[in-house]
Amino acid sequence: MLQAGIAIPLSLAFTLIPLQRRGMKDFSQLIEGYHRFRAGDWQQQHDRWEELSKGQSPKVMVISCSDSRVDPSQIFDVSPGEIFVVRNVAALVPPFETAAGQHGVSAALEFAVQFLGVVEVVVMGHGACGGCKAALTQDLHGNELGEGGFVANWIGMLDHVREPIAASQGTSGADAEKAMEYAAVQLSLDNLRTFPCVQVKEGSGALRLHGCHFSIEDGKLYILDESSGDFDPAN
Ligand SMILES: [Zn+2]
């Protein structure tokens, strides 16, 4: 747990408020939900679950933020087995790296593209993203590991795309934050294209990449047009 006294951006600190104060569910209540699932969807779609027990063959991989408000399955209204999902702070894809280490996103991407054979990869950023906000303010930069340092290292991936935004729009305010969120989506798409398997498959037309941004404020999804850099409402 993060300890008191550590500099935490307000956006992140908000997520650390004790459960009771916000009426959120604890694990015992999640188990109640599990029993509802067993009595409901599990029974009603038993044939589907039986089929899924033999394997998965999703066509789409979605990379989303870990933020509790932006569940891709809910936003895209899909059923189990339909999307292969990776979630992390700010929905980021690191570049292809061969250095030693545990590369979680790279492993998931490799599995989805090379073994499952997904035909589309979607990077979904979102509004009010605490990770992107922290990247913009750099409030956590310099913190020790375990005290914000892991987050700082992770979102440090955005440092170079942050610079022009900070220079032109500052490091606070809705416009700068949205610009940071949009830039993060494009950076992740750029990093996806540093993976040889993505290069080959996108080049042959076997794989398509998409960027999008979900606005929590109005519940709308905006799709990135990479040729213009604009995010347009999904039709
Ligand atoms: Zn986020």
Boltz pocket constraint, residues with backbone or C-beta under 6 A from the ligand:
constraints:
  - pocket:
      binder: B
      contacts: [[A, 65], [A, 66], [A, 67], [A, 88], [A, 89], [A, 90], [A, 91], [A, 126], [A, 128], [A, 129], [A, 130], [A, 131], [A, 132]]
      max_distance: 6.0
